[in-house]
Amino acid sequence: MRTSLAALAIIQQQATWLVQWNEKWNAYSLIGGHVESDETFRECCEREIMEELECQANSIKLSSTPYVALRFREFSESAKVETDYEWQIFNAELDQAVLQNLPSNCAWVTSTLIESGHAADDKPIASQVSRVQHAIEEKQNMKKQQPKVTWMADASLDLSGELLHRIDSELIHLFTKDGIQEIIVKQRFRGFTDEPEKKLIIAVETQSDTGSSAHVVKLGNTKEVSRDCVGWQLCAVRRGVASRIFSLQMDKHRTRRDRNPPLGRRNDSLPFAGRGSQNLAGANTANGQRLCSR
């Protein structure tokens, strides 16, 4: 099977994309090209920008990793054979001097023009550009979606469905700004007392398109949990953990039906949520022990 590896640059200015006329395709395409045997995708992208736009490396600010990667199989019209494609697309910024002196075969196109398949001069835009645009839109839409919460069986043991729903909502609210796609509750720390309706400590793994990370999350009503703040923070400092504390007003993002917790007074509905981002293996004690001794 033939393979084709390419690096492409996304260069944007005021909601427009930079494209260049491709004589081989007889259409506008993104700046980029095939990866040579002795270079990485990023090196290829930088080289192509320098060659096509006649500029130096110090006038280019290129992202260290691809913003999006595409893999697909398609028939190649030029090679006349089925081909496995891999494209890595990098964000690139150019110095103003370069932008003001672009080659005459370059053009700026809007998303609407890309969708239409023709630039402002009525010349065609290659399907490559719309394929990349759709991939970027899909990634951005994924970031806007609510993360999914998954509970391991042991972690959810003995917790009511209503309480699990409330905890799910708190976790989504806590992590939704971090581009998290999935929240996995892996373990529940019961301690010497176990009153999950008042206070809950759980080990959580969050997953996003940049990787996964481990957290300890403490949830509960203000009366029960706020007294733990100082001790937990001292524990975090002693262990070298950059712990962050959050206070979440349940009333502000709950339905009226959910505002009164099933086993708490109305004035207990203001929960506390604390999160310490850390290596779970190095920062937690075994089940049945306190999270940090004081």
Order of alpha helices (4+ residues) and beta strands (2+ residues): beta-beta-beta-beta-beta-alpha-beta-beta-beta-alpha-beta-alpha-alpha-beta-alpha-beta-beta-beta-alpha-alpha-beta-beta-alpha
